[in-house]
Amino acid sequence: MQKNKICILLAKSIRIILTSLLFLLILLNVWLLANHYLLKSQNTSLFGFSLEIVMSGSMSPTINAGDILLVQRQNEYKCDDVITYIDAGFHVTHRIVEKRNEDFITQGDNNNTRDRHPVKYEQIMGTVILIIPSLGTLALFLRTPIGILIIVGLSLLLSVHSGLKIKKKHSKKGL
């Protein structure tokens, strides 16, 4: 009996934690969407942090296409920092190889030459503080019509399953 109560309490705790995380994730997405579409901001960050999906292999083997990066805004940047910056509307992640006056010269680890244009401080979104390998590939897939269909289908299945479980529970109690 005691073991059963512990299992039920653990299940409820896990459900509360997962529901809270889902709620926070939804709030984060609403913020990022509003920031991007309503405020027309290219730098969609929250408290100085932003997530980026790597689309090219210019930083291989350090960072690969399909990785997700957690980027944090800094007060200052130095040589050898891996930064993400905005260039002509694109988010670029490269290493600082030189500082010239107020500008930064960058280069991808897998590129033979330095980037053509110096990067200004105002263009920099932040330094890479965490690399999550390959997870971006899944995130990109989930944005496709098939990925969205899978998400909707799984959500419906979970909703129906939960509804049937609740109905079955109430029918056992005679409600």
Sequence and secondary structure as in RCSB ss.txt:
>XXXX:A:sequence
MQKNKICILLAKSIRIILTSLLFLLILLNVWLLANHYLLKSQNTSLFGFSLEIVMSGSMSPTINAGDILLVQRQN
EYKCDDVITYIDAGFHVTHRIVEKRNEDFITQGDNNNTRDRHPVKYEQIMGTVILIIPSLGTLALFLRTPIGILI
IVGLSLLLSVHSGLKIKKKHSKKGL
>XXXX:A:secstr
 HHHHHHHHHHHHHHHHHHHHHHHHHHHHHHHHIIIIIS  S   BTTEEEEE  SSTTTTTS TT EEEEE  S
   TT EEEEEETTEEEEEEEEEEETTEEEEE TT SS  SS EEGGGEEEEEEEEETTHHHHHHHHTSHHHHHH
HHHHHHHHHHHHHHHHHHHHHHHT 
